[in-house]
Amino acid sequence: MTISRAEVITSVERRRRWSQDEKERLVAASLEPGATVSEVARMAGLHVSQLFR
């Protein structure tokens, strides 16, 4: 899996807004053969439990 972009948070806002396409891409990446949910979550800057939900 390759990362197509990086997000730099410069404001004090803590919550990120994920589009439906971004959510589907992360789930699809976690379902790829040999991928682990933990690895995909870390690469996306998420806590693992957020992707397991």
Secondary structure, 3 states (H helix, E strand, C coil): CCCCCCCCCCCCCCCCCCCHHHHHHHHHHHHCCCCCHHHHHHHHCCCHHHHHC
